[in-house]
Amino acid sequence: MALYKNTMKSFSLSNIRERFPIFSQHPGLVYLDNAATTQRVDTMIEAMDTFYHKQNATVHRGVYELSATASQSFEACRTKVADFIGATSPGNIAFTKGTTESINIVASSFLRRKLRPGDNVVVSIMEHHANFIPWQMLCREVGAELRIIPISGNGDLDLGALEPLLDNRTRLVAITHISNLLGTFNPIEEVIALAHAKGVPVLIDAAQSGALYPMDVTQVDCDFLAFSGHKAFGPFGIGVLYTRQELKADIHPYTYGGGIVQNVMLDVTDFKPYPYNLDAGTPNIPGVIGLSAAIDFTRDLDRKACVEHVQGLSHLCRNELKRINGVKVLGEPLKTGGIVSFYIDDIHPHDVASFLDEDHIAVRAGVHCAQPLLDHLDVAATVRASFSIYNTKEEVEHLVHAVKELIKFWR
Ligand SMILES: Cc1ncc(COP(=O)(O)O)c(C=O)c1O
């Protein structure tokens, strides 16, 4: 399958795999933990290496050439990210440490000043802790209510339950685009339309969709969007917060220090506007350079073909696992990303993951930072297989075979 837009390059699945150096270091590796972090693409590693070898300087503070070049590359990435997600201006894009920090910024620097006792915030039961705890903590602190959108039996968002949760005291809806446990692909356009009809802003947690699922923030009309570089073939420690133009002035500095100020007087400080008011201290410059290279790589992909490939693998995995006696696969969402969670009767998920590791299959076991959802499903923990563009049908078959072998061995 050609996964690149530019067919002149005639890159296929195997060519794509070659772009990820980890696989030449570990030829037998079956990497199925992409929901935790993807592997790194070669051009991203090279870009960061080149920065450190040849361009190393900090940004925005030096007038010398190296610093000016670093500043240009840094700001060019802001423009690139804006373009990548359909934002109208680079001024909507703030660099953060990752999705978690982006969400915490919206909680602390936006909502904390607006939320009053008796107000409410709406999230879904399928949120990652990163998009759950900040709202829970804020609501507890202020005396506001955290309202939860339930899911249907198959793991889809219960959209019909959202409208009654929204009222004139709702201050924000925060929802994941793709569930990191069930793989459920949420109908965010509908969620946004319902919330906006009541004048409520919406934050989209795009941690699981940022890499491959084309997102146009202007078209979907969200107010905030968060994603992480490391889940999108980019570096650790860098993420993005998109904020709608009209709400930028309501985002206040998150941490204080150098780089975010206009004027510091003895009694008061004037801050730069968003997004520059979030860059206190020296920013993660190589992270931004690496993110830029990762976005270049992703933009060259035929993302429709990539999504079909990844969804095809997860369907195959889900269907094959379901056929095995003693294996329970969580959820049957109508539309899924490349994530499959399962457990095996009487075998702890950590034992399953250790057994699979002996076969060089890397999967995650545990609660996946989604404890409210697991509690709701009355499941203690699961094994999660998550797929990306470099995974193959043979790898799914390898996983399924290993699970069958484990059950034979265990019983
Ligand atoms: C849906 C979702 N939201 C948020 C996060 C947090 O991302 P990060 O650890 O990069 O901040 C994750 C990470 O797994 C996730 O899956």
The ligand as an SDF file (V2000), in Angstrom:
LIG
                    3D

 16 16  0  0  0  0  0  0  0  0999 V2000
   -6.2440   10.7000   25.2140 C   0  0  0  0  0  0  0  0  0  0  0  0
   -4.9880   11.1660   25.8960 C   0  0  0  0  0  0  0  0  0  0  0  0
   -4.9600   12.3870   26.4500 N   0  0  0  0  0  0  0  0  0  0  0  0
   -3.8680   12.8820   27.0400 C   0  0  0  0  0  0  0  0  0  0  0  0
   -2.7080   12.1250   27.1320 C   0  0  0  0  0  0  0  0  0  0  0  0
   -1.5050   12.7090   27.7960 C   0  0  0  0  0  0  0  0  0  0  0  0
   -0.4970   12.9330   26.8400 O   0  0  0  0  0  0  0  0  0  0  0  0
    0.9640   13.3890   27.3080 P   0  0  0  0  0  0  0  0  0  0  0  0
    1.4330   12.3360   28.2620 O   0  0  0  0  0  0  0  0  0  0  0  0
    1.7590   13.4120   26.0580 O   0  0  0  0  0  0  0  0  0  0  0  0
    0.8260   14.7150   27.9460 O   0  0  0  0  0  0  0  0  0  0  0  0
   -2.6950   10.8370   26.5950 C   0  0  0  0  0  0  0  0  0  0  0  0
   -1.4880    9.9870   26.7130 C   0  0  0  0  0  0  0  0  0  0  0  0
   -1.5330    8.7970   26.5850 O   0  0  0  0  0  0  0  0  0  0  0  0
   -3.8550   10.3510   25.9530 C   0  0  0  0  0  0  0  0  0  0  0  0
   -3.8930    9.1330   25.4080 O   0  0  0  0  0  0  0  0  0  0  0  0
  1  2  1  0
  2  3  1  0
  2 15  2  0
  3  4  2  0
  4  5  1  0
  5  6  1  0
  5 12  2  0
  6  7  1  0
  7  8  1  0
  8  9  2  0
  8 10  1  0
  8 11  1  0
 12 13  1  0
 12 15  1  0
 13 14  2  0
 15 16  1  0
M  END
$$$$
